[in-house]
Amino acid sequence: MRAMYICVKDMPRAIAFYEGLLDKKVSKRDDVYSVFKLMGMRFGLFAYEKKNEPHEFGSNCLPSIELCDKELLLHKIEGQEVCFPLTQIGSNWVVEIVDSEGNHVEITAPV
């Protein structure tokens, strides 16, 4: 996969959320489609309402972000809405949070 995008309602709010979560500045800032370049993959934020596209938010496509350890994971979820509690699954810690736009995001770290 080379790219994926999620739908957002408020582009500046979504950019701020993902810049904090990813510890990375947005690569291309735009009112309709902003992009983060992540290890050869493009992660896009699409302001669907600006193009009059219907959309439902939820958990049908979850970006999964891998962090180096549990301590950093705990720091990243501090103050976030958790929709799947921190759980050890196999050799990973797994948690899901709700982003600023209502999308679910999985965050993992090795045990």
Phi and psi restraints in degrees (range 20) as a CNS / XPLOR table:
assign (resid 1 and name C) (resid 2 and name N)
       (resid 2 and name CA) (resid 2 and name C) 1.0 -102.6 20.0 2
assign (resid 2 and name N) (resid 2 and name CA)
       (resid 2 and name C) (resid 3 and name N) 1.0 -22.9 20.0 2
assign (resid 2 and name C) (resid 3 and name N)
       (resid 3 and name CA) (resid 3 and name C) 1.0 -157.0 20.0 2
assign (resid 3 and name N) (resid 3 and name CA)
       (resid 3 and name C) (resid 4 and name N) 1.0 157.2 20.0 2
assign (resid 3 and name C) (resid 4 and name N)
       (resid 4 and name CA) (resid 4 and name C) 1.0 -153.7 20.0 2
assign (resid 4 and name N) (resid 4 and name CA)
       (resid 4 and name C) (resid 5 and name N) 1.0 155.6 20.0 2
assign (resid 4 and name C) (resid 5 and name N)
       (resid 5 and name CA) (resid 5 and name C) 1.0 -138.7 20.0 2
assign (resid 5 and name N) (resid 5 and name CA)
       (resid 5 and name C) (resid 6 and name N) 1.0 158.3 20.0 2
assign (resid 5 and name C) (resid 6 and name N)
       (resid 6 and name CA) (resid 6 and name C) 1.0 -123.8 20.0 2
assign (resid 6 and name N) (resid 6 and name CA)
       (resid 6 and name C) (resid 7 and name N) 1.0 154.7 20.0 2
assign (resid 6 and name C) (resid 7 and name N)
       (resid 7 and name CA) (resid 7 and name C) 1.0 -87.1 20.0 2
assign (resid 7 and name N) (resid 7 and name CA)
       (resid 7 and name C) (resid 8 and name N) 1.0 141.2 20.0 2
assign (resid 7 and name C) (resid 8 and name N)
       (resid 8 and name CA) (resid 8 and name C) 1.0 -133.7 20.0 2
assign (resid 8 and name N) (resid 8 and name CA)
       (resid 8 and name C) (resid 9 and name N) 1.0 154.1 20.0 2
assign (resid 8 and name C) (resid 9 and name N)
       (resid 9 and name CA) (resid 9 and name C) 1.0 -96.3 20.0 2
assign (resid 9 and name N) (resid 9 and name CA)
       (resid 9 and name C) (resid 10 and name N) 1.0 -35.8 20.0 2
assign (resid 9 and name C) (resid 10 and name N)
       (resid 10 and name CA) (resid 10 and name C) 1.0 -126.5 20.0 2
assign (resid 10 and name N) (resid 10 and name CA)
       (resid 10 and name C) (resid 11 and name N) 1.0 99.8 20.0 2
assign (resid 10 and name C) (resid 11 and name N)
       (resid 11 and name CA) (resid 11 and name C) 1.0 -59.3 20.0 2
assign (resid 11 and name N) (resid 11 and name CA)
       (resid 11 and name C) (resid 12 and name N) 1.0 -50.0 20.0 2
assign (resid 11 and name C) (resid 12 and name N)
       (resid 12 and name CA) (resid 12 and name C) 1.0 -59.1 20.0 2
assign (resid 12 and name N) (resid 12 and name CA)
       (resid 12 and name C) (resid 13 and name N) 1.0 -40.1 20.0 2
assign (resid 12 and name C) (resid 13 and name N)
       (resid 13 and name CA) (resid 13 and name C) 1.0 -64.9 20.0 2
assign (resid 13 and name N) (resid 13 and name CA)
       (resid 13 and name C) (resid 14 and name N) 1.0 -43.1 20.0 2
assign (resid 13 and name C) (resid 14 and name N)
       (resid 14 and name CA) (resid 14 and name C) 1.0 -66.3 20.0 2
assign (resid 14 and name N) (resid 14 and name CA)
       (resid 14 and name C) (resid 15 and name N) 1.0 -41.9 20.0 2
assign (resid 14 and name C) (resid 15 and name N)
       (resid 15 and name CA) (resid 15 and name C) 1.0 -60.4 20.0 2
assign (resid 15 and name N) (resid 15 and name CA)
       (resid 15 and name C) (resid 16 and name N) 1.0 -46.1 20.0 2
assign (resid 15 and name C) (resid 16 and name N)
       (resid 16 and name CA) (resid 16 and name C) 1.0 -60.4 20.0 2
assign (resid 16 and name N) (resid 16 and name CA)
       (resid 16 and name C) (resid 17 and name N) 1.0 -42.7 20.0 2
assign (resid 16 and name C) (resid 17 and name N)
       (resid 17 and name CA) (resid 17 and name C) 1.0 -60.2 20.0 2
assign (resid 17 and name N) (resid 17 and name CA)
       (resid 17 and name C) (resid 18 and name N) 1.0 -51.2 20.0 2
assign (resid 17 and name C) (resid 18 and name N)
       (resid 18 and name CA) (resid 18 and name C) 1.0 -74.3 20.0 2
assign (resid 18 and name N) (resid 18 and name CA)
       (resid 18 and name C) (resid 19 and name N) 1.0 -29.5 20.0 2
assign (resid 18 and name C) (resid 19 and name N)
       (resid 19 and name CA) (resid 19 and name C) 1.0 -62.3 20.0 2
assign (resid 19 and name N) (resid 19 and name CA)
       (resid 19 and name C) (resid 20 and name N) 1.0 -39.8 20.0 2
assign (resid 19 and name C) (resid 20 and name N)
       (resid 20 and name CA) (resid 20 and name C) 1.0 -69.2 20.0 2
assign (resid 20 and name N) (resid 20 and name CA)
       (resid 20 and name C) (resid 21 and name N) 1.0 -43.8 20.0 2
assign (resid 20 and name C) (resid 21 and name N)
       (resid 21 and name CA) (resid 21 and name C) 1.0 -68.1 20.0 2
assign (resid 21 and name N) (resid 21 and name CA)
       (resid 21 and name C) (resid 22 and name N) 1.0 -42.2 20.0 2
assign (resid 21 and name C) (resid 22 and name N)
       (resid 22 and name CA) (resid 22 and name C) 1.0 -89.4 20.0 2
assign (resid 22 and name N) (resid 22 and name CA)
       (resid 22 and name C) (resid 23 and name N) 1.0 -8.5 20.0 2
assign (resid 22 and name C) (resid 23 and name N)
       (resid 23 and name CA) (resid 23 and name C) 1.0 52.1 20.0 2
assign (resid 23 and name N) (resid 23 and name CA)
       (resid 23 and name C) (resid 24 and name N) 1.0 44.4 20.0 2
assign (resid 23 and name C) (resid 24 and name N)
       (resid 24 and name CA) (resid 24 and name C) 1.0 -149.3 20.0 2
assign (resid 24 and name N) (resid 24 and name CA)
       (resid 24 and name C) (resid 25 and name N) 1.0 138.1 20.0 2
assign (resid 24 and name C) (resid 25 and name N)
       (resid 25 and name CA) (resid 25 and name C) 1.0 -76.0 20.0 2
assign (resid 25 and name N) (resid 25 and name CA)
       (resid 25 and name C) (resid 26 and name N) 1.0 147.4 20.0 2
assign (resid 25 and name C) (resid 26 and name N)
       (resid 26 and name CA) (resid 26 and name C) 1.0 -60.2 20.0 2
assign (resid 26 and name N) (resid 26 and name CA)
       (resid 26 and name C) (resid 27 and name N) 1.0 138.5 20.0 2
assign (resid 26 and name C) (resid 27 and name N)
       (resid 27 and name CA) (resid 27 and name C) 1.0 -81.0 20.0 2
assign (resid 27 and name N) (resid 27 and name CA)
       (resid 27 and name C) (resid 28 and name N) 1.0 -38.5 20.0 2
assign (resid 27 and name C) (resid 28 and name N)
       (resid 28 and name CA) (resid 28 and name C) 1.0 -135.3 20.0 2
assign (resid 28 and name N) (resid 28 and name CA)
       (resid 28 and name C) (resid 29 and name N) 1.0 117.5 20.0 2
assign (resid 28 and name C) (resid 29 and name N)
       (resid 29 and name CA) (resid 29 and name C) 1.0 -101.1 20.0 2
assign (resid 29 and name N) (resid 29 and name CA)
       (resid 29 and name C) (resid 30 and name N) 1.0 127.7 20.0 2
assign (resid 29 and name C) (resid 30 and name N)
       (resid 30 and name CA) (resid 30 and name C) 1.0 -150.5 20.0 2
assign (resid 30 and name N) (resid 30 and name CA)
       (resid 30 and name C) (resid 31 and name N) 1.0 152.5 20.0 2
assign (resid 30 and name C) (resid 31 and name N)
       (resid 31 and name CA) (resid 31 and name C) 1.0 -66.1 20.0 2
assign (resid 31 and name N) (resid 31 and name CA)
       (resid 31 and name C) (resid 32 and name N) 1.0 -28.9 20.0 2
assign (resid 31 and name C) (resid 32 and name N)
       (resid 32 and name CA) (resid 32 and name C) 1.0 -103.2 20.0 2
assign (resid 32 and name N) (resid 32 and name CA)
       (resid 32 and name C) (resid 33 and name N) 1.0 -44.0 20.0 2
assign (resid 32 and name C) (resid 33 and name N)
       (resid 33 and name CA) (resid 33 and name C) 1.0 -141.7 20.0 2
assign (resid 33 and name N) (resid 33 and name CA)
       (resid 33 and name C) (resid 34 and name N) 1.0 110.2 20.0 2
assign (resid 33 and name C) (resid 34 and name N)
       (resid 34 and name CA) (resid 34 and name C) 1.0 -108.5 20.0 2
assign (resid 34 and name N) (resid 34 and name CA)
       (resid 34 and name C) (resid 35 and name N) 1.0 151.9 20.0 2
assign (resid 34 and name C) (resid 35 and name N)
       (resid 35 and name CA) (resid 35 and name C) 1.0 -133.8 20.0 2
assign (resid 35 and name N) (resid 35 and name CA)
       (resid 35 and name C) (resid 36 and name N) 1.0 137.9 20.0 2
assign (resid 35 and name C) (resid 36 and name N)
       (resid 36 and name CA) (resid 36 and name C) 1.0 -107.6 20.0 2
assign (resid 36 and name N) (resid 36 and name CA)
       (resid 36 and name C) (resid 37 and name N) 1.0 133.0 20.0 2
assign (resid 36 and name C) (resid 37 and name N)
       (resid 37 and name CA) (resid 37 and name C) 1.0 -95.6 20.0 2
assign (resid 37 and name N) (resid 37 and name CA)
       (resid 37 and name C) (resid 38 and name N) 1.0 118.2 20.0 2
assign (resid 37 and name C) (resid 38 and name N)
       (resid 38 and name CA) (resid 38 and name C) 1.0 -125.7 20.0 2
assign (resid 38 and name N) (resid 38 and name CA)
       (resid 38 and name C) (resid 39 and name N) 1.0 100.4 20.0 2
assign (resid 38 and name C) (resid 39 and name N)
       (resid 39 and name CA) (resid 39 and name C) 1.0 49.7 20.0 2
assign (resid 39 and name N) (resid 39 and name CA)
       (resid 39 and name C) (resid 40 and name N) 1.0 49.8 20.0 2
assign (resid 39 and name C) (resid 40 and name N)
       (resid 40 and name CA) (resid 40 and name C) 1.0 85.4 20.0 2
assign (resid 40 and name N) (resid 40 and name CA)
       (resid 40 and name C) (resid 41 and name N) 1.0 -2.8 20.0 2
assign (resid 40 and name C) (resid 41 and name N)
       (resid 41 and name CA) (resid 41 and name C) 1.0 -113.2 20.0 2
assign (resid 41 and name N) (resid 41 and name CA)
       (resid 41 and name C) (resid 42 and name N) 1.0 146.0 20.0 2
assign (resid 41 and name C) (resid 42 and name N)
       (resid 42 and name CA) (resid 42 and name C) 1.0 -99.7 20.0 2
assign (resid 42 and name N) (resid 42 and name CA)
       (resid 42 and name C) (resid 43 and name N) 1.0 123.2 20.0 2
assign (resid 42 and name C) (resid 43 and name N)
       (resid 43 and name CA) (resid 43 and name C) 1.0 -109.7 20.0 2
assign (resid 43 and name N) (resid 43 and name CA)
       (resid 43 and name C) (resid 44 and name N) 1.0 111.1 20.0 2
assign (resid 43 and name C) (resid 44 and name N)
       (resid 44 and name CA) (resid 44 and name C) 1.0 -103.2 20.0 2
assign (resid 44 and name N) (resid 44 and name CA)
       (resid 44 and name C) (resid 45 and name N) 1.0 152.5 20.0 2
assign (resid 44 and name C) (resid 45 and name N)
       (resid 45 and name CA) (resid 45 and name C) 1.0 -116.5 20.0 2
assign (resid 45 and name N) (resid 45 and name CA)
       (resid 45 and name C) (resid 46 and name N) 1.0 120.0 20.0 2
assign (resid 45 and name C) (resid 46 and name N)
       (resid 46 and name CA) (resid 46 and name C) 1.0 -113.5 20.0 2
assign (resid 46 and name N) (resid 46 and name CA)
       (resid 46 and name C) (resid 47 and name N) 1.0 118.2 20.0 2
assign (resid 46 and name C) (resid 47 and name N)
       (resid 47 and name CA) (resid 47 and name C) 1.0 -83.7 20.0 2
assign (resid 47 and name N) (resid 47 and name CA)
       (resid 47 and name C) (resid 48 and name N) 1.0 81.2 20.0 2
assign (resid 47 and name C) (resid 48 and name N)
       (resid 48 and name CA) (resid 48 and name C) 1.0 -59.6 20.0 2
assign (resid 48 and name N) (resid 48 and name CA)
       (resid 48 and name C) (resid 49 and name N) 1.0 -33.7 20.0 2
assign (resid 48 and name C) (resid 49 and name N)
       (resid 49 and name CA) (resid 49 and name C) 1.0 -65.1 20.0 2
assign (resid 49 and name N) (resid 49 and name CA)
       (resid 49 and name C) (resid 50 and name N) 1.0 -29.2 20.0 2
assign (resid 49 and name C) (resid 50 and name N)
       (resid 50 and name CA) (resid 50 and name C) 1.0 -67.6 20.0 2
assign (resid 50 and name N) (resid 50 and name CA)
       (resid 50 and name C) (resid 51 and name N) 1.0 -19.1 20.0 2
assign (resid 50 and name C) (resid 51 and name N)
       (resid 51 and name CA) (resid 51 and name C) 1.0 -110.7 20.0 2
assign (resid 51 and name N) (resid 51 and name CA)
       (resid 51 and name C) (resid 52 and name N) 1.0 13.1 20.0 2
assign (resid 51 and name C) (resid 52 and name N)
       (resid 52 and name CA) (resid 52 and name C) 1.0 54.4 20.0 2
assign (resid 52 and name N) (resid 52 and name CA)
       (resid 52 and name C) (resid 53 and name N) 1.0 40.1 20.0 2
assign (resid 52 and name C) (resid 53 and name N)
       (resid 53 and name CA) (resid 53 and name C) 1.0 -99.8 20.0 2
assign (resid 53 and name N) (resid 53 and name CA)
       (resid 53 and name C) (resid 54 and name N) 1.0 126.5 20.0 2
assign (resid 53 and name C) (resid 54 and name N)
       (resid 54 and name CA) (resid 54 and name C) 1.0 -69.5 20.0 2
assign (resid 54 and name N) (resid 54 and name CA)
       (resid 54 and name C) (resid 55 and name N) 1.0 150.2 20.0 2
assign (resid 54 and name C) (resid 55 and name N)
       (resid 55 and name CA) (resid 55 and name C) 1.0 -160.6 20.0 2
assign (resid 55 and name N) (resid 55 and name CA)
       (resid 55 and name C) (resid 56 and name N) 1.0 147.5 20.0 2
assign (resid 55 and name C) (resid 56 and name N)
       (resid 56 and name CA) (resid 56 and name C) 1.0 -117.3 20.0 2
assign (resid 56 and name N) (resid 56 and name CA)
       (resid 56 and name C) (resid 57 and name N) 1.0 135.0 20.0 2
assign (resid 56 and name C) (resid 57 and name N)
       (resid 57 and name CA) (resid 57 and name C) 1.0 -87.2 20.0 2
assign (resid 57 and name N) (resid 57 and name CA)
       (resid 57 and name C) (resid 58 and name N) 1.0 159.9 20.0 2
assign (resid 57 and name C) (resid 58 and name N)
       (resid 58 and name CA) (resid 58 and name C) 1.0 161.9 20.0 2
assign (resid 58 and name N) (resid 58 and name CA)
       (resid 58 and name C) (resid 59 and name N) 1.0 -144.4 20.0 2
assign (resid 58 and name C) (resid 59 and name N)
       (resid 59 and name CA) (resid 59 and name C) 1.0 -123.7 20.0 2
assign (resid 59 and name N) (resid 59 and name CA)
       (resid 59 and name C) (resid 60 and name N) 1.0 28.7 20.0 2
assign (resid 59 and name C) (resid 60 and name N)
       (resid 60 and name CA) (resid 60 and name C) 1.0 -80.6 20.0 2
assign (resid 60 and name N) (resid 60 and name CA)
       (resid 60 and name C) (resid 61 and name N) 1.0 -18.5 20.0 2
assign (resid 60 and name C) (resid 61 and name N)
       (resid 61 and name CA) (resid 61 and name C) 1.0 -142.2 20.0 2
assign (resid 61 and name N) (resid 61 and name CA)
       (resid 61 and name C) (resid 62 and name N) 1.0 110.6 20.0 2
assign (resid 61 and name C) (resid 62 and name N)
       (resid 62 and name CA) (resid 62 and name C) 1.0 -109.3 20.0 2
assign (resid 62 and name N) (resid 62 and name CA)
       (resid 62 and name C) (resid 63 and name N) 1.0 117.4 20.0 2
assign (resid 62 and name C) (resid 63 and name N)
       (resid 63 and name CA) (resid 63 and name C) 1.0 -63.0 20.0 2
assign (resid 63 and name N) (resid 63 and name CA)
       (resid 63 and name C) (resid 64 and name N) 1.0 138.8 20.0 2
assign (resid 63 and name C) (resid 64 and name N)
       (resid 64 and name CA) (resid 64 and name C) 1.0 -118.7 20.0 2
assign (resid 64 and name N) (resid 64 and name CA)
       (resid 64 and name C) (resid 65 and name N) 1.0 121.5 20.0 2
assign (resid 64 and name C) (resid 65 and name N)
       (resid 65 and name CA) (resid 65 and name C) 1.0 -111.2 20.0 2
assign (resid 65 and name N) (resid 65 and name CA)
       (resid 65 and name C) (resid 66 and name N) 1.0 123.8 20.0 2
assign (resid 65 and name C) (resid 66 and name N)
       (resid 66 and name CA) (resid 66 and name C) 1.0 -97.7 20.0 2
assign (resid 66 and name N) (resid 66 and name CA)
       (resid 66 and name C) (resid 67 and name N) 1.0 126.4 20.0 2
assign (resid 66 and name C) (resid 67 and name N)
       (resid 67 and name CA) (resid 67 and name C) 1.0 -108.9 20.0 2
assign (resid 67 and name N) (resid 67 and name CA)
       (resid 67 and name C) (resid 68 and name N) 1.0 164.6 20.0 2
assign (resid 67 and name C) (resid 68 and name N)
       (resid 68 and name CA) (resid 68 and name C) 1.0 -76.6 20.0 2
assign (resid 68 and name N) (resid 68 and name CA)
       (resid 68 and name C) (resid 69 and name N) 1.0 -25.2 20.0 2
assign (resid 68 and name C) (resid 69 and name N)
       (resid 69 and name CA) (resid 69 and name C) 1.0 -159.0 20.0 2
assign (resid 69 and name N) (resid 69 and name CA)
       (resid 69 and name C) (resid 70 and name N) 1.0 166.8 20.0 2
assign (resid 69 and name C) (resid 70 and name N)
       (resid 70 and name CA) (resid 70 and name C) 1.0 -64.2 20.0 2
assign (resid 70 and name N) (resid 70 and name CA)
       (resid 70 and name C) (resid 71 and name N) 1.0 -35.2 20.0 2
assign (resid 70 and name C) (resid 71 and name N)
       (resid 71 and name CA) (resid 71 and name C) 1.0 -60.9 20.0 2
assign (resid 71 and name N) (resid 71 and name CA)
       (resid 71 and name C) (resid 72 and name N) 1.0 -45.2 20.0 2
assign (resid 71 and name C) (resid 72 and name N)
       (resid 72 and name CA) (resid 72 and name C) 1.0 -66.0 20.0 2
assign (resid 72 and name N) (resid 72 and name CA)
       (resid 72 and name C) (resid 73 and name N) 1.0 -39.7 20.0 2
assign (resid 72 and name C) (resid 73 and name N)
       (resid 73 and name CA) (resid 73 and name C) 1.0 -58.2 20.0 2
assign (resid 73 and name N) (resid 73 and name CA)
       (resid 73 and name C) (resid 74 and name N) 1.0 -48.1 20.0 2
assign (resid 73 and name C) (resid 74 and name N)
       (resid 74 and name CA) (resid 74 and name C) 1.0 -61.1 20.0 2
assign (resid 74 and name N) (resid 74 and name CA)
       (resid 74 and name C) (resid 75 and name N) 1.0 -37.6 20.0 2
assign (resid 74 and name C) (resid 75 and name N)
       (resid 75 and name CA) (resid 75 and name C) 1.0 -64.2 20.0 2
assign (resid 75 and name N) (resid 75 and name CA)
       (resid 75 and name C) (resid 76 and name N) 1.0 -42.8 20.0 2
assign (resid 75 and name C) (resid 76 and name N)
       (resid 76 and name CA) (resid 76 and name C) 1.0 -66.8 20.0 2
assign (resid 76 and name N) (resid 76 and name CA)
       (resid 76 and name C) (resid 77 and name N) 1.0 -31.4 20.0 2
assign (resid 76 and name C) (resid 77 and name N)
       (resid 77 and name CA) (resid 77 and name C) 1.0 -91.6 20.0 2
assign (resid 77 and name N) (resid 77 and name CA)
       (resid 77 and name C) (resid 78 and name N) 1.0 -4.3 20.0 2
assign (resid 77 and name C) (resid 78 and name N)
       (resid 78 and name CA) (resid 78 and name C) 1.0 -58.5 20.0 2
assign (resid 78 and name N) (resid 78 and name CA)
       (resid 78 and name C) (resid 79 and name N) 1.0 123.7 20.0 2
assign (resid 78 and name C) (resid 79 and name N)
       (resid 79 and name CA) (resid 79 and name C) 1.0 81.1 20.0 2
assign (resid 79 and name N) (resid 79 and name CA)
       (resid 79 and name C) (resid 80 and name N) 1.0 1.0 20.0 2
assign (resid 79 and name C) (resid 80 and name N)
       (resid 80 and name CA) (resid 80 and name C) 1.0 -94.2 20.0 2
assign (resid 80 and name N) (resid 80 and name CA)
       (resid 80 and name C) (resid 81 and name N) 1.0 156.3 20.0 2
assign (resid 80 and name C) (resid 81 and name N)
       (resid 81 and name CA) (resid 81 and name C) 1.0 -78.4 20.0 2
assign (resid 81 and name N) (resid 81 and name CA)
       (resid 81 and name C) (resid 82 and name N) 1.0 116.5 20.0 2
assign (resid 81 and name C) (resid 82 and name N)
       (resid 82 and name CA) (resid 82 and name C) 1.0 -93.1 20.0 2
assign (resid 82 and name N) (resid 82 and name CA)
       (resid 82 and name C) (resid 83 and name N) 1.0 125.8 20.0 2
assign (resid 82 and name C) (resid 83 and name N)
       (resid 83 and name CA) (resid 83 and name C) 1.0 -108.5 20.0 2
assign (resid 83 and name N) (resid 83 and name CA)
       (resid 83 and name C) (resid 84 and name N) 1.0 -13.3 20.0 2
assign (resid 83 and name C) (resid 84 and name N)
       (resid 84 and name CA) (resid 84 and name C) 1.0 -138.3 20.0 2
assign (resid 84 and name N) (resid 84 and name CA)
       (resid 84 and name C) (resid 85 and name N) 1.0 116.7 20.0 2
assign (resid 84 and name C) (resid 85 and name N)
       (resid 85 and name CA) (resid 85 and name C) 1.0 -65.5 20.0 2
assign (resid 85 and name N) (resid 85 and name CA)
       (resid 85 and name C) (resid 86 and name N) 1.0 155.1 20.0 2
assign (resid 85 and name C) (resid 86 and name N)
       (resid 86 and name CA) (resid 86 and name C) 1.0 -56.5 20.0 2
assign (resid 86 and name N) (resid 86 and name CA)
       (resid 86 and name C) (resid 87 and name N) 1.0 121.3 20.0 2
assign (resid 86 and name C) (resid 87 and name N)
       (resid 87 and name CA) (resid 87 and name C) 1.0 -140.0 20.0 2
assign (resid 87 and name N) (resid 87 and name CA)
       (resid 87 and name C) (resid 88 and name N) 1.0 139.5 20.0 2
assign (resid 87 and name C) (resid 88 and name N)
       (resid 88 and name CA) (resid 88 and name C) 1.0 -82.5 20.0 2
assign (resid 88 and name N) (resid 88 and name CA)
       (resid 88 and name C) (resid 89 and name N) 1.0 122.2 20.0 2
assign (resid 88 and name C) (resid 89 and name N)
       (resid 89 and name CA) (resid 89 and name C) 1.0 -124.6 20.0 2
assign (resid 89 and name N) (resid 89 and name CA)
       (resid 89 and name C) (resid 90 and name N) 1.0 110.3 20.0 2
assign (resid 89 and name C) (resid 90 and name N)
       (resid 90 and name CA) (resid 90 and name C) 1.0 60.5 20.0 2
assign (resid 90 and name N) (resid 90 and name CA)
       (resid 90 and name C) (resid 91 and name N) 1.0 -125.2 20.0 2
assign (resid 90 and name C) (resid 91 and name N)
       (resid 91 and name CA) (resid 91 and name C) 1.0 -98.5 20.0 2
assign (resid 91 and name N) (resid 91 and name CA)
       (resid 91 and name C) (resid 92 and name N) 1.0 19.1 20.0 2
assign (resid 91 and name C) (resid 92 and name N)
       (resid 92 and name CA) (resid 92 and name C) 1.0 -130.7 20.0 2
assign (resid 92 and name N) (resid 92 and name CA)
       (resid 92 and name C) (resid 93 and name N) 1.0 151.3 20.0 2
assign (resid 92 and name C) (resid 93 and name N)
       (resid 93 and name CA) (resid 93 and name C) 1.0 -88.5 20.0 2
assign (resid 93 and name N) (resid 93 and name CA)
       (resid 93 and name C) (resid 94 and name N) 1.0 135.0 20.0 2
assign (resid 93 and name C) (resid 94 and name N)
       (resid 94 and name CA) (resid 94 and name C) 1.0 -131.6 20.0 2
assign (resid 94 and name N) (resid 94 and name CA)
       (resid 94 and name C) (resid 95 and name N) 1.0 135.9 20.0 2
assign (resid 94 and name C) (resid 95 and name N)
       (resid 95 and name CA) (resid 95 and name C) 1.0 -145.8 20.0 2
assign (resid 95 and name N) (resid 95 and name CA)
       (resid 95 and name C) (resid 96 and name N) 1.0 151.7 20.0 2
assign (resid 95 and name C) (resid 96 and name N)
       (resid 96 and name CA) (resid 96 and name C) 1.0 -122.2 20.0 2
assign (resid 96 and name N) (resid 96 and name CA)
       (resid 96 and name C) (resid 97 and name N) 1.0 137.6 20.0 2
assign (resid 96 and name C) (resid 97 and name N)
       (resid 97 and name CA) (resid 97 and name C) 1.0 -121.7 20.0 2
assign (resid 97 and name N) (resid 97 and name CA)
       (resid 97 and name C) (resid 98 and name N) 1.0 165.5 20.0 2
assign (resid 97 and name C) (resid 98 and name N)
       (resid 98 and name CA) (resid 98 and name C) 1.0 -102.2 20.0 2
assign (resid 98 and name N) (resid 98 and name CA)
       (resid 98 and name C) (resid 99 and name N) 1.0 126.9 20.0 2
assign (resid 98 and name C) (resid 99 and name N)
       (resid 99 and name CA) (resid 99 and name C) 1.0 -77.1 20.0 2
assign (resid 99 and name N) (resid 99 and name CA)
       (resid 99 and name C) (resid 100 and name N) 1.0 -177.5 20.0 2
assign (resid 99 and name C) (resid 100 and name N)
       (resid 100 and name CA) (resid 100 and name C) 1.0 -65.1 20.0 2
assign (resid 100 and name N) (resid 100 and name CA)
       (resid 100 and name C) (resid 101 and name N) 1.0 -14.4 20.0 2
assign (resid 100 and name C) (resid 101 and name N)
       (resid 101 and name CA) (resid 101 and name C) 1.0 -111.2 20.0 2
assign (resid 101 and name N) (resid 101 and name CA)
       (resid 101 and name C) (resid 102 and name N) 1.0 2.1 20.0 2
assign (resid 101 and name C) (resid 102 and name N)
       (resid 102 and name CA) (resid 102 and name C) 1.0 98.7 20.0 2
assign (resid 102 and name N) (resid 102 and name CA)
       (resid 102 and name C) (resid 103 and name N) 1.0 0.8 20.0 2
assign (resid 102 and name C) (resid 103 and name N)
       (resid 103 and name CA) (resid 103 and name C) 1.0 -83.1 20.0 2
assign (resid 103 and name N) (resid 103 and name CA)
       (resid 103 and name C) (resid 104 and name N) 1.0 148.1 20.0 2
assign (resid 103 and name C) (resid 104 and name N)
       (resid 104 and name CA) (resid 104 and name C) 1.0 -87.1 20.0 2
assign (resid 104 and name N) (resid 104 and name CA)
       (resid 104 and name C) (resid 105 and name N) 1.0 141.6 20.0 2
assign (resid 104 and name C) (resid 105 and name N)
       (resid 105 and name CA) (resid 105 and name C) 1.0 -131.7 20.0 2
assign (resid 105 and name N) (resid 105 and name CA)
       (resid 105 and name C) (resid 106 and name N) 1.0 127.2 20.0 2
assign (resid 105 and name C) (resid 106 and name N)
       (resid 106 and name CA) (resid 106 and name C) 1.0 -90.1 20.0 2
assign (resid 106 and name N) (resid 106 and name CA)
       (resid 106 and name C) (resid 107 and name N) 1.0 138.4 20.0 2
assign (resid 106 and name C) (resid 107 and name N)
       (resid 107 and name CA) (resid 107 and name C) 1.0 -127.8 20.0 2
assign (resid 107 and name N) (resid 107 and name CA)
       (resid 107 and name C) (resid 108 and name N) 1.0 132.0 20.0 2
assign (resid 107 and name C) (resid 108 and name N)
       (resid 108 and name CA) (resid 108 and name C) 1.0 -127.1 20.0 2
assign (resid 108 and name N) (resid 108 and name CA)
       (resid 108 and name C) (resid 109 and name N) 1.0 160.0 20.0 2
assign (resid 108 and name C) (resid 109 and name N)
       (resid 109 and name CA) (resid 109 and name C) 1.0 -153.5 20.0 2
assign (resid 109 and name N) (resid 109 and name CA)
       (resid 109 and name C) (resid 110 and name N) 1.0 147.7 20.0 2
assign (resid 109 and name C) (resid 110 and name N)
       (resid 110 and name CA) (resid 110 and name C) 1.0 -66.9 20.0 2
assign (resid 110 and name N) (resid 110 and name CA)
       (resid 110 and name C) (resid 111 and name N) 1.0 150.3 20.0 2
